[in-house]
Amino acid sequence: MEYVIIGNGVAGIHAAEAIRRQDPAGPITLVGDETFLPYCRPMISMVLEGAVPMERLPIRGADYYEKLGITPVLGRRVTSIDVDARRVHLPGHPAGIPFDRLLIASGADPRPIKADGLDLEGIFYMRTEAQVRAMLETLPSVKNALVLGGGLVGFKAAYGLVRRGVRVTQLIRSDYPLSMQVDRTAGEMILAELVRKGLDVRVGVAATGFFGRGRVEGARLSDGSELGCDMVVIGKGVLPALSFVPRDRIDIDLGILVDAHMETCVPGIYAAGDAAEFFDIARKTRWVNAIWPEAVIQGRTAGMNMAGRPVALQGSLSRNVIRIFDMDIMTGGWVDPPDSEGFQVVRRIDRRSGAYRKLVLDGDRLVGAVMVNHIEQGGLLIALIQRQAPLRMSGEKLISTGFNYRQLLN
């Protein structure tokens, strides 16, 4: 059995390790477009802020491929997949790489923006080790930075630059920060915290173009104004990296559609991580949950199934924990469903302590939760969403867990 894995990230390496546990001798070829060792992508923002050195990024040693008997093909981006011939094509391999089992764990690419002047120096995305390394090389000459985007990437970039002593302006097209992760109440609390810490945050505004003589010197904004800056970080989210996948053969919506075994509509071809679209436990529909823990479990599950051990997943679930200056935020599941869906929402806010709690229930099942500050009980809420067990209640008491609503909301 010949295995090929597209993607050198966390989904890919956990798949390779799962395969090797089941099949000690089967050839594994791992293709990755980065040349750096497998590393912890969420930590690159900590490298930017100076909290950890670059040397701490790798999560596997220099002898990783040799120890597992993996053939690495690094610094190459896959150009196409021949489903019928069972071959993966990429530069430097004119005949393609043959496979019996294929995993597409290609991750995601930064979502592009439409703006003039994107070719100027000093404009960065923050997705890879190489991009952060380039930002660090530029930082000594940076005084004013512009960060585009109010999602997790944008916030991590803004936070890291502020910690480095750079003046930062953050543009958020939506009405409040983290609009894909939190509801309006939490978003407005986060916005107030950012302003309190001296960050210049502008909501409902976007950049339409950049200007400068070879290097970025400023940006033109959608409100007609201009803003001086000598660094721009684009953090407008990500999209699954699937340009090489034949859409006429492999079903794709936003991500590659997979079943509970991480297998696509083509037998023997699997997908996992940010490239995969899988059943969402809270939303009860397909969703791309592009987060680290999902990539780990999906990659491991795909690897076991590829090697002949049938393993099925119940579904995936979005969850995030983020610290923004002195504020802790935990979210899980479907936190802000439309009013028309008929969910029950229970919430409480304590302005004095800065704590906020929100629970979203679909009948007697918990499907979403938001916690701002004092998030110690967040793990229990995530477990309740994942289990989807009916919460039998007597008054305010959850009989099945012994957990008290009043205790949570206080």
C-alpha positions as CSV (number, residue, x, y, z in Angstrom):
1,M,0.0,0.0,0.0
2,E,1.5,3.4,-1.1
3,Y,0.4,6.4,0.9
4,V,0.6,10.1,-0.2
5,I,-0.2,12.9,2.2
6,I,-0.5,16.5,0.8
7,G,0.2,18.8,3.7
8,N,3.0,19.0,6.2
9,G,0.9,20.6,8.9
10,V,-0.6,19.1,12.0
11,A,-3.3,17.1,10.2
12,G,-0.8,15.6,7.8
13,I,1.7,14.5,10.4
14,H,-0.9,13.0,12.7
15,A,-2.2,11.1,9.8
16,A,1.3,9.8,8.9
17,E,1.9,8.7,12.5
18,A,-1.5,6.9,12.6
19,I,-0.7,5.1,9.4
20,R,2.7,4.1,10.7
21,R,1.2,2.6,13.8
22,Q,-1.1,0.4,11.7
23,D,1.3,-0.2,8.8
24,P,5.0,-0.3,9.8
25,A,6.3,-0.8,6.3
26,G,4.0,0.9,3.8
27,P,5.7,3.7,1.8
28,I,4.6,7.2,2.9
29,T,5.3,10.3,0.8
30,L,4.5,13.6,2.5
31,V,4.3,16.7,0.2
32,G,4.5,20.2,1.8
33,D,4.9,23.6,0.3
34,E,7.0,24.8,3.3
35,T,10.5,23.6,4.0
36,F,10.4,24.3,7.8
37,L,10.0,21.3,10.2
38,P,6.4,20.6,11.3
39,Y,5.5,23.4,13.7
40,C,2.8,24.9,15.9
41,R,1.1,27.4,13.6
42,P,-0.9,29.0,16.4
43,M,2.4,30.0,18.1
44,I,3.6,32.2,15.3
45,S,1.7,35.1,16.9
46,M,3.6,34.5,20.1
47,V,6.9,34.7,18.1
48,L,5.7,38.0,16.6
49,E,5.1,39.5,20.0
50,G,8.4,38.2,21.4
51,A,6.9,35.8,23.9
52,V,8.6,32.7,22.5
53,P,11.7,32.4,20.2
54,M,11.4,31.0,16.7
55,E,13.3,27.9,17.8
56,R,10.3,26.7,19.9
57,L,8.0,26.5,16.9
58,P,8.8,22.9,15.7
59,I,6.7,20.2,17.2
60,R,8.8,17.3,15.7
61,G,12.6,16.8,15.6
62,A,15.0,17.1,12.7
63,D,15.0,13.3,12.4
64,Y,11.2,13.0,12.3
65,Y,10.9,11.8,8.7
66,E,13.8,9.4,8.9
67,K,12.5,7.8,12.1
68,L,9.0,7.2,10.7
69,G,10.3,6.1,7.3
70,I,8.6,9.0,5.5
71,T,9.8,10.4,2.2
72,P,9.4,14.2,2.5
73,V,8.9,16.3,-0.6
74,L,9.1,19.8,0.7
75,G,9.0,23.3,-0.8
76,R,6.7,22.0,-3.6
77,R,3.1,22.9,-4.1
78,V,0.8,20.3,-5.7
79,T,-0.5,21.3,-9.1
80,S,-3.1,18.6,-9.8
81,I,-4.4,15.2,-8.9
82,D,-5.1,12.5,-11.5
83,V,-7.9,10.5,-9.9
84,D,-8.0,7.8,-12.5
85,A,-4.2,7.2,-12.7
86,R,-3.9,7.6,-8.9
87,R,-1.1,10.2,-9.2
88,V,-0.3,13.5,-7.6
89,H,1.5,16.0,-9.8
90,L,3.9,18.7,-8.7
91,P,7.0,20.5,-10.0
92,G,10.1,18.3,-10.2
93,H,8.0,15.1,-10.6
94,P,7.0,14.9,-14.2
95,A,5.5,11.4,-13.9
96,G,3.7,12.3,-10.7
97,I,3.8,10.5,-7.4
98,P,1.6,7.3,-7.4
99,F,-0.7,6.5,-4.5
100,D,-3.1,3.8,-3.3
101,R,-4.4,6.0,-0.5
102,L,-4.3,9.8,-0.6
103,L,-4.9,12.4,2.1
104,I,-5.5,16.0,1.2
105,A,-4.5,18.0,4.3
106,S,-3.3,21.1,2.4
107,G,-4.6,23.5,5.0
108,A,-5.8,27.0,4.1
109,D,-4.4,30.1,2.4
110,P,-5.0,33.7,3.6
111,R,-8.1,35.1,2.1
112,P,-7.0,37.6,-0.5
113,I,-8.3,41.2,-0.7
114,K,-9.0,43.5,-3.6
115,A,-6.9,46.7,-3.3
116,D,-4.4,48.7,-5.3
117,G,-0.7,48.6,-4.4
118,L,-0.5,45.1,-2.9
119,D,2.9,44.6,-4.5
120,L,4.5,47.2,-2.3
121,E,7.1,46.0,0.2
122,G,6.0,46.0,3.9
123,I,2.6,44.3,3.2
124,F,2.3,40.9,4.8
125,Y,0.0,38.0,5.5
126,M,0.5,36.2,8.8
127,R,0.0,32.5,8.1
128,T,3.4,30.8,8.0
129,E,6.7,30.8,9.8
130,A,8.4,32.4,6.8
131,Q,5.9,35.3,6.8
132,V,6.4,36.0,10.4
133,R,10.2,35.7,10.0
134,A,10.0,38.4,7.3
135,M,7.8,40.6,9.5
136,L,10.4,40.4,12.3
137,E,13.2,41.4,9.9
138,T,11.1,44.5,9.0
139,L,10.1,45.5,12.5
140,P,13.1,47.6,13.5
141,S,12.1,50.2,11.0
142,V,8.4,50.1,11.7
143,K,6.6,52.8,13.7
144,N,3.0,52.7,12.5
145,A,1.3,49.5,11.4
146,L,-2.1,48.9,9.9
147,V,-3.9,45.6,10.6
148,L,-6.8,44.6,8.3
149,G,-9.4,42.3,9.8
150,G,-11.1,41.7,13.1
151,G,-10.8,38.0,13.3
152,L,-8.4,35.8,15.3
153,V,-5.5,36.4,12.9
154,G,-6.0,40.2,12.9
155,F,-6.2,40.3,16.7
156,K,-3.1,38.2,17.2
157,A,-1.2,40.4,14.8
158,A,-2.3,43.6,16.4
159,Y,-1.6,42.3,19.9
160,G,1.9,41.2,18.9
161,L,2.8,44.5,17.3
162,V,1.5,46.5,20.2
163,R,3.6,44.4,22.5
164,R,6.6,45.2,20.3
165,G,6.0,49.0,20.9
166,V,4.5,49.7,17.4
167,R,1.5,52.0,17.0
168,V,-1.3,50.0,15.5
169,T,-4.5,50.9,13.7
170,Q,-6.9,48.0,13.1
171,L,-9.6,48.2,10.5
172,I,-12.7,45.9,10.9
173,R,-15.3,45.8,8.2
174,S,-18.0,44.4,10.5
175,D,-19.7,46.3,13.4
176,Y,-17.6,44.7,16.1
177,P,-14.5,42.5,16.6
178,L,-14.5,38.7,16.3
179,S,-17.9,38.7,14.6
180,M,-17.4,35.1,13.4
181,Q,-16.6,33.9,16.9
182,V,-18.7,35.9,19.3
183,D,-22.1,37.7,19.5
184,R,-22.6,41.5,19.5
185,T,-22.5,41.9,23.3
186,A,-19.1,40.1,23.7
187,G,-17.8,41.9,20.6
188,E,-18.6,45.3,22.0
189,M,-16.9,44.3,25.3
190,I,-13.8,43.3,23.3
191,L,-13.9,46.6,21.4
192,A,-14.1,48.6,24.6
193,E,-11.0,46.7,26.0
194,L,-9.0,47.4,22.8
195,V,-9.8,51.1,22.9
196,R,-9.0,51.2,26.7
197,K,-5.5,49.7,25.9
198,G,-4.9,52.5,23.3
199,L,-5.5,50.5,20.1
200,D,-7.0,52.6,17.3
201,V,-9.8,50.4,16.1
202,R,-12.1,51.5,13.3
203,V,-15.2,49.5,12.5
204,G,-17.1,49.5,9.3
205,V,-14.0,50.6,7.4
206,A,-11.8,48.8,4.9
207,A,-8.6,49.6,2.9
208,T,-9.2,50.2,-0.8
209,G,-5.5,50.7,-1.8
210,F,-1.9,51.4,-0.7
211,F,0.6,53.9,-1.8
212,G,4.3,54.4,-1.5
213,R,7.6,54.6,-3.4
214,G,8.5,50.9,-3.5
215,R,7.6,50.4,0.1
216,V,4.2,51.0,1.7
217,E,3.8,54.5,3.2
218,G,0.0,54.7,3.6
219,A,-3.4,53.4,2.8
220,R,-6.6,54.8,1.3
221,L,-9.7,53.9,3.2
222,S,-13.3,53.2,2.2
223,D,-14.5,56.4,4.0
224,G,-12.3,58.5,1.7
225,S,-9.5,59.2,4.2
226,E,-5.9,58.2,4.0
227,L,-3.8,56.7,6.8
228,G,0.0,56.7,7.1
229,C,1.7,53.4,7.8
230,D,5.0,51.6,7.2
231,M,3.7,48.1,7.7
232,V,0.4,46.4,6.7
233,V,-0.8,43.0,8.0
234,I,-3.7,41.4,6.1
235,G,-5.7,39.1,8.5
236,K,-9.0,38.7,6.7
237,G,-9.4,35.0,7.4
238,V,-8.5,31.9,5.4
239,L,-9.9,29.7,2.6
240,P,-9.2,26.0,2.1
241,A,-6.2,25.6,-0.2
242,L,-7.8,23.5,-2.9
243,S,-6.8,24.9,-6.3
244,F,-5.2,21.6,-7.4
245,V,-8.3,19.5,-6.5
246,P,-10.4,18.4,-9.5
247,R,-13.9,19.7,-8.7
248,D,-15.5,17.5,-11.3
249,R,-14.3,14.4,-9.5
250,I,-14.1,15.3,-5.8
251,D,-17.1,17.0,-4.2
252,I,-16.2,20.5,-2.8
253,D,-18.4,23.2,-1.3
254,L,-16.2,25.5,0.8
255,G,-14.0,22.6,1.8
256,I,-13.8,19.0,0.5
257,L,-16.9,17.0,1.6
258,V,-16.0,14.0,3.8
259,D,-17.9,11.3,5.6
260,A,-17.4,10.1,9.2
261,H,-14.2,8.3,8.1
262,M,-12.7,11.4,6.5
263,E,-13.2,9.8,3.1
264,T,-14.3,11.8,0.1
265,C,-16.7,10.7,-2.6
266,V,-13.7,9.0,-4.3
267,P,-12.7,5.7,-2.5
268,G,-9.2,5.8,-1.2
269,I,-9.0,9.6,-1.2
270,Y,-9.4,11.4,2.2
271,A,-9.3,14.9,3.5
272,A,-8.7,16.4,6.9
273,G,-8.1,19.7,8.8
274,D,-8.7,23.1,7.2
275,A,-9.2,21.6,3.8
276,A,-12.2,19.4,4.9
277,E,-15.9,20.1,5.3
278,F,-17.4,17.8,7.9
279,F,-20.6,17.5,9.9
280,D,-20.8,20.2,12.6
281,I,-22.3,18.9,15.9
282,A,-23.9,22.2,16.9
283,R,-25.1,23.4,13.5
284,K,-26.3,20.0,12.3
285,T,-24.9,20.6,8.9
286,R,-21.6,20.6,7.1
287,W,-19.0,23.2,8.2
288,V,-15.3,24.0,7.9
289,N,-14.0,24.2,11.5
290,A,-10.4,25.4,10.8
291,I,-8.9,25.0,14.3
292,W,-5.9,23.1,15.6
293,P,-7.7,20.4,17.7
294,E,-10.0,19.4,14.9
295,A,-7.1,19.1,12.5
296,V,-5.4,16.7,14.9
297,I,-8.3,14.4,15.4
298,Q,-9.3,14.5,11.8
299,G,-5.8,13.8,10.6
300,R,-5.4,10.9,13.0
301,T,-8.8,9.4,12.0
302,A,-8.0,9.7,8.3
303,G,-4.7,8.0,8.8
304,M,-6.2,5.0,10.7
305,N,-8.9,4.5,8.0
306,M,-6.3,4.8,5.2
307,A,-4.3,2.0,6.9
308,G,-7.3,-0.3,7.2
309,R,-8.6,0.4,10.7
310,P,-12.2,1.6,10.5
311,V,-12.7,4.6,12.8
312,A,-15.6,7.0,12.6
313,L,-16.0,10.5,14.0
314,Q,-19.3,11.9,15.4
315,G,-18.7,15.3,14.0
316,S,-16.6,18.5,14.4
317,L,-17.1,21.5,16.7
318,S,-15.8,25.0,16.7
319,R,-14.2,26.2,19.9
320,N,-11.7,28.9,20.7
321,V,-10.0,30.4,23.7
322,I,-8.2,33.7,23.3
323,R,-6.7,36.3,25.6
324,I,-7.0,39.9,24.5
325,F,-4.8,42.1,26.8
326,D,-6.5,41.5,30.2
327,M,-9.6,39.8,28.8
328,D,-10.2,36.1,28.4
329,I,-12.8,34.8,25.9
330,M,-14.0,31.3,25.4
331,T,-16.5,30.3,22.6
332,G,-17.9,27.0,21.5
333,G,-20.5,25.7,19.0
334,W,-23.1,28.0,17.4
335,V,-22.9,31.1,19.5
336,D,-25.0,33.5,17.5
337,P,-27.7,31.7,15.5
338,P,-30.4,33.7,13.7
339,D,-33.5,34.6,15.8
340,S,-35.6,32.8,13.2
341,E,-34.1,29.4,14.2
342,G,-36.0,29.3,17.4
343,F,-33.2,28.6,19.8
344,Q,-33.4,29.5,23.5
345,V,-30.8,32.0,24.7
346,V,-29.8,32.4,28.3
347,R,-27.4,35.2,29.1
348,R,-26.1,37.3,32.0
349,I,-23.6,40.2,32.1
350,D,-21.9,41.7,35.1
351,R,-20.5,45.1,34.1
352,R,-18.7,45.5,37.4
353,S,-16.5,42.4,37.1
354,G,-16.5,42.4,33.3
355,A,-18.0,38.9,33.0
356,Y,-20.4,37.8,30.4
357,R,-22.2,34.4,29.9
358,K,-24.3,33.2,27.1
359,L,-25.8,29.8,26.5
360,V,-27.6,28.7,23.3
361,L,-30.0,25.8,23.6
362,D,-31.8,23.8,20.9
363,G,-34.6,22.3,22.9
364,D,-32.9,20.4,25.7
365,R,-29.5,20.3,24.1
366,L,-26.7,22.9,24.5
367,V,-25.4,24.0,21.1
368,G,-23.4,27.1,21.9
369,A,-21.7,29.1,24.6
370,V,-19.8,32.4,25.0
371,M,-17.8,33.3,28.2
372,V,-16.0,36.5,28.7
373,N,-13.6,36.5,31.7
374,H,-13.7,33.8,34.5
375,I,-13.8,31.1,31.8
376,E,-12.9,28.2,34.2
377,Q,-16.1,26.3,33.4
378,G,-15.6,26.5,29.7
379,G,-14.4,22.9,29.4
380,L,-17.6,21.6,30.8
381,L,-19.7,23.6,28.4
382,I,-17.7,22.3,25.4
383,A,-18.1,18.7,26.7
384,L,-21.9,19.2,27.0
385,I,-22.1,20.5,23.4
386,Q,-20.0,17.6,22.1
387,R,-22.0,15.0,23.9
388,Q,-25.4,16.4,22.8
389,A,-27.1,14.5,25.6
390,P,-30.5,15.8,26.6
391,L,-30.2,18.1,29.6
392,R,-33.0,17.0,31.9
393,M,-33.8,19.9,34.1
394,S,-35.6,20.4,37.4
395,G,-35.9,24.1,38.0
396,E,-32.5,25.4,37.3
397,K,-30.7,22.1,38.0
398,L,-29.3,20.0,35.1
399,I,-30.1,16.5,36.4
400,S,-27.8,14.7,34.0
401,T,-24.7,16.7,35.1
402,G,-25.4,18.1,38.5
403,F,-24.6,21.5,37.0
404,N,-26.5,24.6,38.1
405,Y,-27.5,27.4,35.7
406,R,-27.3,30.0,38.4
407,Q,-23.8,28.9,39.3
408,L,-22.7,29.3,35.7
409,L,-24.4,32.7,35.1
410,N,-23.1,34.2,38.3
